[in-house]
């Protein structure tokens, strides 16, 4: 259970961070054969198994994340703040469960979920259409979805509505770092959504129905300048740190022509926000940073091994890894 010593928690996190794979080991995996990559993974102790089989990958990732969640749960001196970041796993689960229910598919507990709520609790909520245990803003969004589901709702609407409610909840949390984190997330994600829909030729209604809540940049700005070139969308923003931040991302996008570089810049800035606080032994932020680092590591491991399985070469895997892994 959570304990109340920040100094002890940070000292333990420092020790646990030594077990992170790091970019150098991931690059070595990218340059190895599939068998060698799995061997490197096992030799690092990842997933707590001696069997270097790619078929065991998801079990290994689940094991490693499970250990990380156990450590964070045991060490965090601020459960309420930590739960803001764990809640995203519940949101992902709710999106899946509601879509499965709409398709008439069974809702079964995989045993791998780790969030604020047990998976069995989320299943019971979705089966009953009753969400009283959830934060008010998320409960309200789900109740509105239930009314829409009685008619017809697109799967994307389920995802957007829950993502928007989650961000609204996080932005209302009484902590400056949490609010700054989600402001950055929303501003970047709204820009990414704007560019992606624009590139796909979607109309303005599609944009209005896809944006998250606003960070520092008003939603009205993305809507007003939707038809403009990418650089103009950002350049026309009022002068602010958010504008400067997004201008750098747009410069990378204009150079590479890939929205993935904006996603990477977003993830890098989010990680840096917490990394800058990783030596603050009087706060919970090093614990949160460790949790997010383990989650990013899991995505990177999955990417490398999946691309290895499908025959991609070292150069492609390394480039994709660079786009994804920011630690």
C-alpha positions in Angstrom: 0.0 0.0 0.0 1.1 3.6 -0.4 3.6 4.9 2.2 4.3 8.5 3.3 8.0 8.9 2.8 8.9 10.8 -0.3 12.7 10.4 0.3 12.4 6.6 0.7 10.2 6.4 -2.4 12.6 8.4 -4.6 15.6 6.3 -3.3 13.8 3.1 -4.3 12.9 4.6 -7.7 16.5 5.5 -8.3 17.4 1.8 -7.8 14.6 0.6 -10.0 15.5 2.9 -12.8 18.8 1.0 -13.2 16.7 -1.9 -14.6 15.3 0.1 -17.5 16.6 -1.2 -20.9 17.6 2.2 -22.3 18.0 3.3 -25.9 21.4 1.6 -26.3 20.1 -1.9 -25.5 17.0 -1.3 -27.7 19.3 -0.3 -30.6 21.3 -3.5 -30.1 18.1 -5.4 -30.3 17.1 -3.6 -33.5 20.4 -4.6 -35.1 20.2 -8.3 -34.0 18.2 -11.2 -35.4 14.8 -12.0 -33.8 16.3 -14.8 -31.8 19.3 -12.6 -30.6 16.9 -9.7 -29.8 14.9 -12.0 -27.6 18.0 -13.3 -25.9 19.2 -9.8 -25.2 15.8 -9.1 -23.7 15.9 -12.1 -21.4 19.5 -11.5 -20.4 18.4 -8.1 -19.1 15.9 -9.8 -16.8 13.0 -8.3 -18.7 9.8 -10.2 -18.1 11.3 -12.5 -15.6 11.7 -15.5 -17.9 14.7 -17.5 -19.2 12.8 -18.6 -22.4 13.9 -16.4 -25.3 10.7 -17.0 -27.5 9.0 -14.1 -29.3 5.7 -16.0 -28.7 6.1 -15.1 -25.0 6.5 -11.4 -25.7 3.1 -10.2 -24.5 3.5 -12.3 -21.3 6.9 -10.8 -20.7 5.6 -7.2 -21.2 2.6 -7.9 -19.0 4.9 -9.3 -16.3 7.3 -6.3 -16.5 4.5 -3.8 -16.4 2.8 -5.7 -13.6 6.0 -5.4 -11.5 6.2 -1.7 -12.3 2.6 -1.1 -11.3 3.2 -3.1 -8.1 6.3 -1.0 -7.3 4.5 2.3 -8.0 1.5 1.3 -5.9 3.8 0.4 -3.0 6.0 3.4 -3.2 3.8 6.3 -4.2 3.4 8.9 -1.4 0.5 10.5 -3.2 -2.1 7.9 -4.4 -4.6 10.5 -5.7 -2.1 12.1 -8.0 -0.7 8.7 -9.2 -4.2 7.6 -9.9 -4.6 10.4 -12.5 -2.0 8.7 -14.6 -3.3 5.1 -13.9 -6.8 6.2 -14.9 -5.8 6.2 -18.6 -5.7 2.4 -18.4 -9.3 2.3 -17.1 -10.3 4.7 -20.0 -8.7 2.4 -22.5 -10.5 -0.6 -21.0 -13.8 1.2 -20.9 -13.5 2.1 -24.6 -12.9 -1.6 -25.5 -15.6 -3.0 -23.2 -18.3 -0.6 -24.5 -17.4 -1.4 -28.1 -17.5 -5.1 -27.4 -20.9 -4.8 -25.7 -22.2 -2.8 -28.7 -21.0 -5.7 -31.0 -22.7 -8.3 -28.7 -19.4 -9.9 -27.8 -18.7 -11.3 -24.3 -16.9 -9.2 -21.8 -14.2 -11.3 -20.2 -11.5 -10.5 -17.6 -8.0 -11.1 -19.1 -6.3 -10.6 -15.8 -3.7 -8.2 -17.3 -5.4 -4.9 -16.6 -3.9 -2.5 -14.1 -5.6 0.8 -13.4 -7.4 2.5 -10.6 -10.3 0.0 -10.9 -10.3 -3.7 -11.2 -11.2 -5.0 -14.7 -14.1 -7.0 -13.1 -15.4 -3.7 -11.7 -15.3 -2.1 -15.1 -17.0 -5.0 -16.7 -19.8 -4.8 -14.1 -20.2 -1.1 -14.8 -20.4 -1.6 -18.6 -22.8 -4.5 -18.3 -25.1 -2.5 -16.1 -24.6 0.9 -17.8 -24.0 2.3 -14.4 -20.9 4.4 -13.7 -21.5 5.9 -10.2 -18.0 4.9 -9.0 -16.2 6.9 -11.6 -15.1 10.6 -11.4 -18.1 12.9 -12.1 -16.9 14.3 -15.4 -16.2 10.8 -16.8 -19.4 9.5 -15.4 -21.3 12.2 -17.2 -19.6 11.5 -20.5 -20.5 7.8 -20.1 -24.1 8.5 -19.3 -24.3 10.7 -22.4 -22.8 7.8 -24.4 -25.3 5.4 -23.1 -28.1 7.6 -24.4 -26.4 7.8 -27.8 -25.8 4.0 -27.8 -29.5 3.5 -27.5 -29.7 5.0 -31.0 -26.4 4.6 -32.8 -22.9 5.7 -32.2 -19.7 5.3 -34.2 -16.8 3.6 -32.4 -14.6 6.7 -32.8 -17.2 8.8 -30.9 -16.8 6.4 -27.9 -13.0 6.9 -27.9 -13.1 10.7 -28.4 -15.8 11.3 -25.7 -13.9 9.2 -23.1 -10.5 10.7 -24.0 -12.0 14.2 -23.7 -13.6 13.5 -20.4 -10.3 12.0 -19.0 -8.4 15.1 -20.1 -11.0 17.3 -18.6 -10.8 15.4 -15.3 -6.9 15.7 -15.3 -7.0 19.4 -16.1 -9.2 20.0 -13.1 -6.9 18.1 -10.7 -5.5 20.5 -8.1 -1.8 20.1 -9.0 0.1 22.5 -11.2 2.4 19.8 -12.7 -0.5 17.5 -13.6 -2.4 20.4 -15.2 0.7 21.5 -17.2 1.3 17.9 -18.3 -2.2 17.6 -19.7 -2.2 21.1 -21.2 0.8 20.0 -23.3 -0.8 16.7 -24.1 -4.1 18.4 -25.3 -2.4 21.2 -27.3 -0.1 18.7 -29.1 -2.9 16.1 -29.7 -5.3 18.8 -31.0 -2.7 19.9 -33.5 -2.0 16.3 -34.5 -5.7 15.7 -35.0 -6.1 18.9 -37.0 -3.3 18.0 -39.3 -4.3 14.3 -39.7 -7.9 15.2 -40.6 -6.8 17.9 -42.9 -4.4 15.6 -44.7 -7.3 13.1 -45.0 -9.6 15.7 -46.5 -12.1 15.6 -43.6 -14.6 18.4 -43.2 -14.9 20.9 -40.3 -17.6 18.8 -38.6 -15.1 15.9 -38.3 -12.6 18.2 -36.6 -15.1 19.7 -34.1 -16.1 16.2 -33.2 -12.5 14.9 -32.7 -10.7 17.6 -30.7 -9.9 17.0 -27.0 -10.6 19.8 -24.5 -8.3 22.9 -24.8 -4.9 23.2 -23.2 -3.5 26.6 -23.6 -4.7 26.9 -27.2 -8.4 27.5 -27.6 -10.3 24.9 -29.7 -11.7 27.8 -31.7 -8.3 28.5 -33.1 -7.9 25.1 -34.6 -11.4 25.4 -36.0 -10.9 28.9 -37.4 -7.6 28.0 -39.2 -8.5 24.5 -40.3 -8.2 25.3 -44.0 -4.8 27.0 -43.7 -1.3 25.5 -44.3 0.2 23.7 -41.3 2.7 26.4 -40.4 0.0 29.1 -40.6 -2.2 27.2 -38.1 0.5 27.6 -35.4 2.0 31.0 -36.6 -1.4 32.7 -36.2 -1.6 31.7 -32.5 -1.2 34.4 -29.9 2.3 34.6 -28.6 2.8 32.2 -25.8 5.0 29.4 -24.6 2.5 27.0 -26.2 2.9 28.7 -29.6 6.7 28.5 -29.4 6.5 24.8 -28.4 4.2 23.9 -31.3 6.3 26.0 -33.8 9.2 23.8 -33.1 7.1 20.7 -33.8 5.7 22.2 -37.0 9.2 22.9 -38.2 10.1 19.2 -37.8 6.8 18.2 -39.5 7.5 20.5 -42.5 11.0 19.0 -42.8 10.1 15.4 -42.4 6.5 15.4 -43.7 5.5 13.0 -41.0 3.0 13.5 -38.1 5.0 11.0 -36.2 7.6 13.6 -35.5 5.0 15.8 -33.8 3.9 12.8 -31.7 7.5 12.1 -30.7 8.0 15.8 -29.8 4.9 15.7 -27.6 6.0 12.5 -25.8 9.5 14.0 -25.4 8.2 17.2 -23.8 5.9 15.2 -21.5 8.7 13.0 -20.3 11.0 16.0 -19.9 8.5 17.8 -17.8 8.7 14.9 -15.3 12.4 14.2 -15.9 13.2 17.8 -14.8 11.6 16.9 -11.5 13.2 13.5 -11.1 15.7 14.7 -8.5 13.0 16.3 -6.4 13.1 14.0 -3.4 10.3 15.9 -1.7 7.7 15.0 -4.4 5.9 12.1 -6.1 7.0 13.1 -9.6 10.0 10.7 -9.8 7.6 7.9 -9.1 5.3 9.1 -11.9 8.3 9.5 -14.2 9.3 5.9 -13.6 5.8 4.6 -14.3 5.7 6.5 -17.6 9.2 5.3 -18.5 8.2 1.7 -18.0 5.1 2.1 -20.2 7.2 3.8 -22.9 9.7 1.0 -22.7 7.0 -1.6 -23.2 5.8 0.1 -26.3 9.4 0.2 -27.6 10.0 -3.5 -26.9 6.7 -4.4 -28.6 7.7 -2.3 -31.6 11.2 -3.8 -32.1 10.1 -7.4 -31.8 6.9 -7.0 -33.9 8.9 -5.4 -36.7 11.5 -8.1 -36.4 8.8 -10.8 -36.8 7.6 -9.1 -40.0 11.0 -8.9 -41.6 11.8 -5.2 -41.3 15.5 -4.3 -41.4 17.7 -2.5 -38.8 17.5 0.9 -40.4 13.6 0.9 -40.5 13.3 -0.4 -36.9 15.9 2.1 -35.6 14.0 5.0 -37.3 10.7 3.8 -35.9 12.2 3.4 -32.5 13.6 6.9 -32.6 10.1 8.2 -33.5 8.6 6.3 -30.5 11.1 6.0 -27.7 12.0 9.3 -26.1 13.8 8.3 -22.8 
